[in-house]
Amino acid sequence: MNFTERYGVRLYVVNLPQLSWSRELDNPNRYAAYLKLVRDAIGDTPFLDLRTFVPDDGFYDSLHVTWREGKRVSRRVEMFVTAERGVQLTRAVE
């Protein structure tokens, strides 16, 4: 964060999608503590939580989303960043 501030780089934090069974492996209290730690550390830095954004059938394996879902995730991140920057999208949402 110091680097991005020093050089005027805009920083955005994205919590990536997880399969439901992978989410269930996380201790809820520990995960809540982790999210609090992240949010406290990043302060006003924009944060997008996509943890539950992709359905289980949208993954090839335990970590990687399908091409279709990857495009959907990318579009969601694009919308998030442009909204945070106050920029209007010029193309239609797919």
C-alpha positions as CSV (number, residue, x, y, z in Angstrom):
1,M,0.0,0.0,0.0
2,N,2.9,2.3,0.7
3,F,4.3,1.7,-2.8
4,T,0.9,2.4,-4.5
5,E,0.5,5.6,-2.5
6,R,4.1,6.7,-3.2
7,Y,3.7,6.3,-6.9
8,G,0.0,7.3,-7.3
9,V,-1.2,3.9,-8.2
10,R,-4.9,3.2,-7.5
11,L,-5.3,0.0,-5.5
12,Y,-8.4,-2.2,-5.4
13,V,-8.7,-5.4,-3.4
14,V,-10.7,-8.3,-4.7
15,N,-11.6,-11.4,-2.6
16,L,-11.7,-14.2,-5.2
17,P,-14.6,-16.7,-5.6
18,Q,-14.5,-20.0,-3.7
19,L,-16.3,-23.3,-4.1
20,S,-19.0,-23.8,-1.4
21,W,-17.2,-26.8,0.1
22,S,-14.0,-24.9,0.2
23,R,-15.8,-22.1,2.1
24,E,-17.2,-24.7,4.5
25,L,-13.7,-25.8,5.4
26,D,-12.9,-22.3,6.8
27,N,-13.7,-21.8,10.5
28,P,-16.3,-19.1,10.4
29,N,-14.8,-17.2,13.3
30,R,-11.3,-17.3,11.8
31,Y,-12.6,-16.3,8.4
32,A,-14.5,-13.3,10.0
33,A,-11.3,-12.4,11.9
34,Y,-9.3,-12.6,8.6
35,L,-11.7,-10.4,6.8
36,K,-11.6,-7.9,9.6
37,L,-7.8,-7.9,9.5
38,V,-7.9,-7.3,5.8
39,R,-10.4,-4.5,6.0
40,D,-8.6,-2.8,8.8
41,A,-5.3,-3.1,7.0
42,I,-6.6,-1.7,3.7
43,G,-8.5,1.1,5.3
44,D,-10.3,3.1,2.6
45,T,-9.0,1.0,-0.2
46,P,-12.0,-0.3,-2.2
47,F,-12.8,-3.9,-1.5
48,L,-14.9,-6.3,-3.6
49,D,-15.9,-9.6,-2.0
50,L,-16.6,-12.2,-4.7
51,R,-16.3,-15.2,-2.4
52,T,-19.8,-16.5,-3.2
53,F,-20.1,-14.9,-6.6
54,V,-19.6,-18.1,-8.7
55,P,-21.8,-21.2,-8.3
56,D,-20.1,-24.5,-7.8
57,D,-20.7,-25.6,-11.4
58,G,-18.7,-22.6,-12.5
59,F,-15.4,-24.1,-11.4
60,Y,-13.2,-26.5,-13.4
61,D,-11.5,-27.7,-10.3
62,S,-11.1,-26.5,-6.7
63,L,-9.6,-23.1,-7.7
64,H,-10.2,-22.3,-11.3
65,V,-13.4,-20.9,-12.7
66,T,-14.7,-21.9,-16.2
67,W,-14.1,-19.6,-19.1
68,R,-17.7,-18.4,-18.9
69,E,-17.5,-17.6,-15.2
70,G,-14.1,-16.0,-15.7
71,K,-15.6,-13.6,-18.1
72,R,-18.4,-12.9,-15.6
73,V,-15.9,-12.3,-12.8
74,S,-13.8,-10.1,-15.0
75,R,-16.8,-8.0,-16.0
76,R,-17.9,-7.7,-12.3
77,V,-14.4,-6.5,-11.4
78,E,-14.4,-4.0,-14.3
79,M,-17.8,-2.7,-13.1
80,F,-16.5,-2.3,-9.6
81,V,-13.3,-0.5,-10.6
82,T,-15.1,1.9,-13.0
83,A,-17.8,2.6,-10.4
84,E,-15.1,3.4,-7.8
85,R,-13.4,5.7,-10.2
86,G,-16.7,7.4,-11.1
87,V,-16.3,6.4,-14.8
88,Q,-19.4,5.5,-16.8
89,L,-19.2,2.3,-18.9
90,T,-19.6,2.9,-22.6
91,R,-20.5,-0.6,-23.7
92,A,-23.5,-2.8,-22.8
93,V,-23.3,-5.2,-19.9
94,E,-23.0,-8.7,-21.3
